[in-house]
């Protein structure tokens, strides 16, 4: 039986996302409304993600979000990293038909996840070792990824 951790605060969610990132070996996937500023717009997470992405030529980070315009306007720390590490960090936009999805989740390799039923509250559950739940969420993520397109809002302009 996997250990499931319930959380109900921004600080807990931020800490758990960082711990998941630090445990990652091969792949990190995220789906949400946008590049979540609570989870990802901090130096600790960006540094950990940078270390992870540079660890091997096989590491991959995939974000599927509805919109990054607000992230871009706010100067989200993850965007410059994604612009520098284009072969490892990919940010895609969901198609119109999936814009009504409100959950948010992060998957790490085959066993770790963080899940919030609503992207507006940092309340949900996580586990560092629950392959069954990761497999279930991964089916949803793969479907979203397959129908998504690279997000042009974060493309670096060569001026």
C-alpha positions as CSV (number, residue, x, y, z in Angstrom):
1,X,0.0,0.0,0.0
2,X,1.6,3.3,-1.0
3,X,2.1,6.1,1.5
4,X,-0.3,9.0,0.4
5,X,0.4,12.4,1.9
6,X,-2.5,14.8,2.1
7,X,-1.7,18.5,1.9
8,X,-3.7,21.7,2.3
9,X,-1.4,24.7,1.9
10,X,0.7,26.5,-0.6
11,X,3.9,25.8,1.5
12,X,3.3,22.1,1.7
13,X,2.6,21.8,-2.0
14,X,5.7,23.8,-2.8
15,X,7.9,21.6,-0.6
16,X,6.4,18.4,-1.9
17,X,6.9,19.5,-5.6
18,X,10.5,20.3,-4.8
19,X,11.1,16.9,-3.1
20,X,9.5,15.2,-6.1
21,X,11.8,17.1,-8.5
22,X,14.8,16.2,-6.5
23,X,13.9,12.5,-6.6
24,X,13.4,12.5,-10.4
25,X,15.7,10.3,-12.5
26,X,14.3,10.4,-16.1
27,X,11.1,12.5,-16.5
28,X,8.9,15.1,-15.0
29,X,5.5,15.9,-16.4
30,X,3.1,18.6,-15.3
31,X,-0.5,19.5,-16.3
32,X,-2.3,22.6,-15.1
33,X,-3.9,25.9,-16.0
34,X,-0.6,27.6,-16.2
35,X,3.0,27.2,-15.0
36,X,2.0,27.2,-11.4
37,X,3.7,30.1,-9.6
38,X,3.5,28.6,-6.2
39,X,5.1,25.3,-7.2
40,X,7.6,26.5,-9.8
41,X,8.3,30.2,-9.6
42,X,11.1,30.0,-7.0
43,X,14.8,29.7,-7.1
44,X,14.9,26.3,-5.3
45,X,12.7,24.6,-7.7
46,X,14.3,26.2,-10.8
47,X,17.7,25.2,-9.6
48,X,16.6,21.6,-8.9
49,X,14.9,21.4,-12.3
50,X,18.0,22.8,-14.0
51,X,20.2,20.2,-12.3
52,X,17.8,17.5,-13.2
53,X,17.5,18.5,-16.9
54,X,21.3,18.8,-17.3
55,X,22.0,15.5,-15.5
56,X,21.7,13.4,-18.7
57,X,20.9,13.7,-22.4
58,X,17.9,11.4,-21.7
59,X,16.1,13.6,-19.0
60,X,12.9,15.2,-20.1
61,X,10.5,17.8,-18.6
62,X,7.1,18.2,-20.2
63,X,4.6,20.9,-19.2
64,X,1.1,21.0,-20.7
65,X,-0.8,24.1,-19.7
66,X,-3.8,26.1,-20.8
67,X,-2.0,29.5,-21.1
68,X,1.3,31.0,-20.3
69,X,0.6,34.7,-21.1
70,X,0.3,35.6,-17.4
71,X,3.4,33.6,-16.6
72,X,5.3,35.5,-19.3
73,X,3.9,38.9,-18.1
74,X,4.9,38.0,-14.5
75,X,8.5,37.1,-15.4
76,X,8.1,33.4,-14.3
77,X,11.6,32.0,-13.5
78,X,10.9,28.8,-15.3
79,X,10.5,30.4,-18.7
80,X,14.2,31.5,-19.2
81,X,15.3,28.1,-18.1
82,X,13.0,26.4,-20.7
83,X,14.3,28.8,-23.3
84,X,17.9,27.8,-22.5
85,X,17.3,24.1,-22.2
86,X,15.0,23.5,-25.3
87,X,16.1,19.9,-25.8
88,X,15.1,19.0,-22.3
89,X,12.2,21.3,-21.2
90,X,9.1,21.4,-23.3
91,X,6.1,23.7,-22.7
92,X,3.0,22.9,-24.6
93,X,-0.5,24.4,-24.8
94,X,-3.7,22.4,-24.5
95,X,-6.2,22.6,-27.3
96,X,-9.5,24.4,-26.9
97,X,-11.4,21.2,-26.3
98,X,-9.3,20.5,-23.1
99,X,-9.5,24.1,-21.7
100,X,-12.3,23.1,-19.3
101,X,-10.0,20.7,-17.3
102,X,-9.4,22.2,-13.8
103,X,-7.1,19.7,-12.1
104,X,-3.4,20.1,-11.7
105,X,-0.8,17.3,-11.4
106,X,2.9,16.6,-11.5
107,X,4.3,13.2,-12.4
108,X,7.8,12.0,-11.7
109,X,9.2,9.0,-13.4
110,X,7.0,5.9,-12.9
111,X,6.2,6.4,-9.2
112,X,5.9,9.9,-7.8
113,X,3.0,12.3,-8.2
114,X,1.4,15.4,-6.8
115,X,-2.3,16.0,-7.5
116,X,-4.8,18.8,-6.8
117,X,-8.4,18.5,-8.0
118,X,-8.5,22.2,-8.6
119,X,-5.7,24.4,-9.9
120,X,-7.1,27.3,-7.8
121,X,-6.2,25.6,-4.4
122,X,-3.1,23.9,-3.3
123,X,-4.9,21.1,-1.7
124,X,-4.6,17.5,-2.7
125,X,-2.4,14.4,-2.3
126,X,1.0,13.2,-3.2
127,X,3.0,10.0,-3.1
128,X,6.7,9.3,-3.8
129,X,6.0,5.6,-4.6
130,X,2.6,4.9,-6.2
131,X,3.1,3.4,-9.6
132,X,-0.6,2.5,-10.1
133,X,-1.8,6.1,-9.6
134,X,1.1,7.5,-11.7
135,X,0.1,5.1,-14.5
136,X,-3.6,6.2,-14.3
137,X,-2.6,9.9,-14.4
138,X,0.0,9.3,-17.1
139,X,-2.8,8.1,-19.4
140,X,-4.5,11.5,-19.0
141,X,-1.2,13.3,-19.4
142,X,-0.2,11.4,-22.6
143,X,-3.6,12.2,-24.1
144,X,-3.2,15.9,-23.3
145,X,0.4,15.9,-24.6
146,X,-0.6,14.1,-27.9
147,X,-3.2,16.8,-28.6
148,X,-1.1,19.8,-27.4
149,X,1.1,22.1,-29.4
150,X,4.4,23.9,-28.5
151,X,3.6,27.2,-26.7
152,X,4.6,30.1,-28.8
153,X,4.3,32.6,-25.9
154,X,7.6,31.3,-24.4
155,X,9.6,31.1,-27.6
156,X,12.8,33.1,-27.4
157,X,13.0,35.8,-29.9
158,X,16.3,36.0,-31.7
159,X,16.8,39.8,-31.9
